[in-house]
């Protein structure tokens, strides 16, 4: 069904507001030296959106809007609704589907074995700090606590065995793995890993590719982003990476290595990490 004129105008306004919000508040997620891939992408997306608007391509505008809204939902970003209201005048709630998912549980006031716990967890992340939702938040937290207590009692009595698992999608292939199998998959290609003193930041030395296309690289993982800080051509090179403190990284490598990339600092939402190289 074609969009109405009012819907088209709303989609255009909210899309541009969303992209400007991303550019303003999320282009600093991971900046390597002075390079922000996110910023470059958002600028490209703004140009593409402007072309769609110029050509009145309503379907493309809505698809792009849904994509970027979805990305922000996955981050549980809590600022977009207010930003859209201030810059477009439109009232919107990007998490309204999360609220709809848990309303049957809220209405009945009980939690059965058939209810989806992940839906409750999503709702709590999205609405947990909103004053007008505190009655619902309190109820759902109580129900989760009661469920957890029941599981602990059952486990103590030997009545249940809980196996945590993950659902993997690789192209057209879909399969389930246990938590242990998932952790093994995660560690494939990792030569070493180091955790910062604060326990929140990680460094990994990884390998990728084979033969002439193999390279070894250092990967940083932060709470709100991750990426490579150094890479050299070669398979399983004896590169070391570790934390001097929470904001200083030491990379031990060799001058004769053919570097693919090499950054000397990383910033993530304003926090600076210095990288020192030693041969």
C-alpha positions as CSV (number, residue, x, y, z in Angstrom):
1,X,0.0,0.0,0.0
2,X,1.4,3.4,-1.0
3,X,2.4,5.8,1.8
4,X,0.1,8.8,2.4
5,X,1.5,12.3,1.9
6,X,1.6,12.7,5.7
7,X,3.5,9.5,6.1
8,X,6.0,10.4,3.4
9,X,6.7,13.8,5.1
10,X,7.1,12.1,8.4
11,X,9.5,9.5,7.1
12,X,11.7,12.1,5.4
13,X,11.9,14.3,8.5
14,X,12.6,11.5,10.9
15,X,15.2,9.9,8.6
16,X,17.2,13.1,8.3
17,X,16.9,13.7,12.0
18,X,18.1,10.2,12.8
19,X,21.1,10.5,10.4
20,X,22.1,13.8,11.9
21,X,21.7,12.3,15.4
22,X,24.1,9.5,14.4
23,X,26.6,12.0,13.0
24,X,26.5,14.2,16.1
25,X,26.5,11.6,18.8
26,X,27.9,8.3,17.4
27,X,30.6,9.3,14.8
28,X,33.0,9.1,17.7
29,X,32.3,5.5,18.6
30,X,35.7,4.3,17.3
31,X,38.2,6.8,15.9
32,X,41.6,5.5,14.8
33,X,44.1,8.4,14.8
34,X,41.9,10.9,13.1
35,X,39.9,8.5,11.0
36,X,36.3,7.8,11.9
37,X,34.8,5.2,9.6
38,X,31.4,5.8,11.2
39,X,31.5,9.5,10.4
40,X,32.4,8.8,6.8
41,X,29.5,6.3,6.6
42,X,27.0,8.6,8.1
43,X,28.0,11.4,5.8
44,X,27.5,9.1,2.8
45,X,24.2,8.0,4.2
46,X,23.0,11.6,4.5
47,X,23.9,12.2,0.8
48,X,22.1,9.1,-0.3
49,X,19.1,10.0,1.8
50,X,19.0,13.5,0.2
51,X,19.0,11.9,-3.2
52,X,16.1,9.6,-2.3
53,X,14.2,12.6,-1.0
54,X,14.9,14.6,-4.1
55,X,13.6,11.8,-6.3
56,X,10.6,11.1,-3.9
57,X,11.7,7.5,-3.5
58,X,9.4,6.7,-0.6
59,X,10.2,3.0,-0.3
60,X,13.9,3.5,-0.2
61,X,13.5,6.3,2.4
62,X,11.4,4.0,4.7
63,X,13.9,1.1,4.3
64,X,16.8,3.3,5.2
65,X,14.9,4.8,8.2
66,X,14.1,1.3,9.4
67,X,17.7,0.2,9.1
68,X,19.2,3.0,11.1
69,X,16.4,2.9,13.7
70,X,17.1,-0.8,14.1
71,X,20.8,-0.2,14.6
72,X,20.1,2.3,17.4
73,X,17.6,0.0,19.0
74,X,20.3,-2.7,19.1
75,X,22.5,-0.2,21.0
76,X,19.6,0.6,23.3
77,X,20.2,4.3,22.6
78,X,17.8,6.3,24.8
79,X,18.3,9.8,23.3
80,X,16.8,9.5,19.8
81,X,13.1,9.9,20.7
82,X,13.8,13.3,22.4
83,X,16.1,14.4,19.5
84,X,13.4,13.6,16.9
85,X,10.8,15.5,18.9
86,X,13.1,18.6,19.3
87,X,14.2,18.7,15.6
88,X,11.0,17.6,13.8
89,X,8.1,18.0,16.2
90,X,7.1,14.4,15.7
91,X,6.3,12.2,18.8
92,X,7.9,8.8,18.3
93,X,9.0,5.8,20.4
94,X,11.4,3.6,18.6
95,X,11.0,0.9,21.3
96,X,7.2,0.7,21.2
97,X,7.4,-2.9,19.8
98,X,9.3,-3.9,22.9
99,X,6.5,-2.5,25.1
100,X,3.9,-4.3,23.1
101,X,5.8,-7.6,23.5
102,X,5.6,-7.5,27.3
103,X,2.1,-6.0,27.7
104,X,0.4,-9.5,27.9
105,X,2.8,-10.4,30.8
106,X,2.1,-7.1,32.5
107,X,-1.6,-7.5,32.1
108,X,-1.8,-11.0,33.6
109,X,0.8,-10.1,36.3
110,X,2.5,-13.5,36.1
111,X,5.3,-15.2,34.3
112,X,4.8,-18.6,32.8
113,X,7.4,-21.0,31.4
114,X,6.2,-20.1,27.9
115,X,7.0,-16.4,28.2
116,X,10.0,-15.0,26.4
117,X,12.5,-13.7,29.0
118,X,14.6,-11.9,26.4
119,X,11.6,-9.7,25.6
120,X,11.4,-8.6,29.2
121,X,15.1,-7.9,29.3
122,X,14.9,-5.8,26.1
123,X,12.0,-3.8,27.6
124,X,13.9,-3.2,30.8
125,X,17.0,-1.9,28.9
126,X,14.8,0.4,26.9
127,X,12.4,1.7,29.6
128,X,14.2,0.9,32.9
129,X,15.0,4.6,33.6
130,X,11.8,6.2,32.4
131,X,9.7,7.5,35.3
132,X,6.4,6.9,33.6
133,X,7.2,3.2,33.2
134,X,8.4,2.5,36.7
135,X,5.3,0.6,37.8
136,X,5.7,-1.8,34.9
137,X,9.5,-2.0,35.4
138,X,9.1,-2.9,39.1
139,X,6.5,-5.6,38.3
140,X,8.7,-7.2,35.6
141,X,11.8,-7.1,37.8
142,X,9.9,-8.8,40.5
143,X,8.6,-11.5,38.2
144,X,12.2,-12.1,36.9
145,X,13.5,-12.4,40.4
146,X,10.8,-14.9,41.3
147,X,11.6,-16.9,38.2
148,X,15.3,-16.9,39.1
149,X,14.6,-18.0,42.7
150,X,12.5,-20.9,41.3
151,X,15.3,-22.0,39.0
152,X,17.8,-22.0,41.8
153,X,15.5,-24.1,44.0
154,X,14.9,-26.5,41.2
155,X,18.6,-26.8,40.4
156,X,19.4,-27.4,44.1
157,X,16.8,-30.2,44.2
158,X,18.3,-31.7,41.0
159,X,15.1,-31.3,39.1
160,X,16.4,-29.3,36.1
161,X,19.4,-29.1,33.9
162,X,19.9,-25.7,32.2
163,X,21.9,-25.5,29.0
164,X,22.6,-22.1,27.7
165,X,22.8,-21.9,23.9
166,X,23.2,-19.6,20.9
167,X,21.6,-19.6,17.5
168,X,24.1,-19.0,14.7
169,X,23.2,-17.7,11.2
170,X,25.9,-18.1,8.4
171,X,24.5,-17.1,5.1
172,X,21.7,-19.6,4.4
173,X,22.9,-22.0,7.1
174,X,21.3,-21.8,10.6
175,X,22.3,-24.0,13.6
176,X,22.4,-24.0,17.4
177,X,25.4,-24.4,19.6
178,X,25.9,-24.7,23.4
179,X,27.6,-21.9,25.3
180,X,30.8,-23.8,25.5
181,X,30.8,-24.4,21.7
182,X,30.0,-20.8,21.1
183,X,33.0,-19.7,23.2
184,X,35.2,-22.1,21.2
185,X,34.0,-20.5,17.9
186,X,34.7,-17.0,19.3
187,X,38.3,-18.0,20.1
188,X,39.1,-19.3,16.6
189,X,41.9,-17.3,15.1
190,X,42.9,-15.7,18.4
191,X,46.6,-16.1,19.3
192,X,46.4,-14.3,22.6
193,X,44.2,-12.0,24.6
194,X,44.8,-9.4,27.4
195,X,42.3,-7.6,29.6
196,X,42.9,-4.1,31.0
197,X,43.3,-3.6,34.7
198,X,39.7,-2.3,35.0
199,X,38.4,-5.6,33.5
200,X,36.4,-3.8,30.8
201,X,38.7,-3.4,27.8
202,X,40.4,-6.2,25.9
203,X,43.2,-6.7,23.4
204,X,43.4,-9.7,21.1
205,X,46.1,-10.8,18.7
206,X,44.4,-12.5,15.8
207,X,45.2,-14.2,12.5
208,X,43.2,-14.3,9.4
209,X,43.6,-15.6,5.8
210,X,46.0,-18.2,4.4
211,X,49.3,-18.3,2.5
212,X,50.1,-15.0,0.7
213,X,46.9,-13.5,2.0
214,X,47.5,-14.3,5.7
215,X,47.9,-11.5,8.2
216,X,48.3,-11.1,12.0
217,X,46.6,-8.1,13.7
218,X,45.8,-6.6,17.1
219,X,42.2,-6.0,17.8
220,X,40.8,-3.8,20.6
221,X,37.4,-4.4,22.2
222,X,35.7,-1.6,24.2
223,X,32.3,-1.5,25.7
224,X,30.9,0.6,22.8
225,X,33.0,-0.4,19.9
226,X,35.9,-2.5,18.6
227,X,38.4,-2.6,15.7
228,X,41.9,-3.3,14.5
229,X,44.8,-1.1,15.7
230,X,47.7,-2.8,14.0
231,X,48.2,-5.5,11.3
232,X,51.1,-7.1,9.5
233,X,51.3,-9.5,6.6
234,X,52.1,-13.0,7.7
235,X,50.6,-16.1,9.4
236,X,50.8,-16.3,13.2
237,X,53.5,-13.7,13.6
238,X,54.8,-13.5,17.2
239,X,53.2,-10.1,17.8
240,X,52.4,-9.2,21.4
241,X,49.9,-6.7,22.7
242,X,49.2,-5.8,26.3
243,X,47.9,-3.0,28.6
244,X,50.4,-0.7,30.4
245,X,47.4,0.7,32.2
246,X,43.7,1.3,31.3
247,X,44.5,3.8,28.6
248,X,48.0,2.8,27.3
249,X,48.6,-0.1,25.0
250,X,52.0,-1.7,24.2
251,X,52.4,-3.6,20.9
252,X,55.6,-5.6,20.4
253,X,56.4,-6.2,16.8
254,X,59.4,-6.2,14.4
255,X,60.5,-3.5,12.0
256,X,60.9,-6.0,9.1
257,X,57.2,-6.9,9.1
258,X,55.1,-5.5,6.2
259,X,52.5,-3.5,8.0
260,X,48.9,-3.4,6.6
261,X,47.8,-0.7,9.1
262,X,49.2,1.0,12.2
263,X,47.4,3.5,14.5
264,X,48.9,5.4,17.4
265,X,45.8,6.3,19.2
266,X,42.2,5.3,19.5
267,X,39.3,7.4,20.9
268,X,35.9,6.0,21.8
269,X,33.2,8.6,22.8
270,X,35.9,10.9,23.9
271,X,38.1,8.4,25.9
272,X,41.6,8.3,24.6
273,X,43.8,5.2,24.3
274,X,47.5,5.6,23.3
275,X,49.3,2.9,21.4
276,X,53.1,2.5,21.8
277,X,55.1,0.3,19.4
278,X,58.3,-1.6,20.5
279,X,60.6,-3.6,18.3
